[in-house]
Amino acid sequence: MNITVYLGANEGNDPCLRKAVEELGTWIGNSGNALIYGGSKSGLMGAIADSVLNAGGEVTGVEPNFFIENEYQHDGLTKLIVTKDMTERKNKMIELGEAFIAFPGGTGTLEEIAEVMSKVSLKQLDNSCILYNLNGYYDDLKSLLNHMIEKGLSSKERQEGIYFGENLDDIKRILKLA
């Protein structure tokens, strides 16, 4: 399975982030699945790619040309796809993915997973969309989605396929890979 993971090129200030992302990457590599991600060598993005590769897995990075020009790309990937811009990158990552995970990240991560959430809710994607709710990172987003239902602006049916996983075991269970 191609698992698209959205996450930041920053490390963050909580050491548990790196530990959890390395655990996720090691599992992806050891389980025979493949990683699709943004292609960067830095921060949590670099950590997940390295952990998948070190576990013997395949990693496809999808990086816009302006990041390549600034030499942000990870040079040790199985495959690197260069796109003209962020929109093309996002579309390619969705096209390649069979499951989608948003690890704790910044505004870019939120923007990318929001599009996946929308496509899942509109039934344009029949894939799992998982928010890795490590230490409650996405609790407020979970509350917002419930608030949308309470206000009649969304429904449980519309949000089917959007999951919150507290840890790697939850993610494996959601993906039916436990």
Summary of the structure (lengths in Angstrom):
residues: 178
radius of gyration: 15.5
end to end distance: 13.6
largest distance: 47.7
contacts: 593
relative contact order: 0.16
helix: 46%
strand: 20%
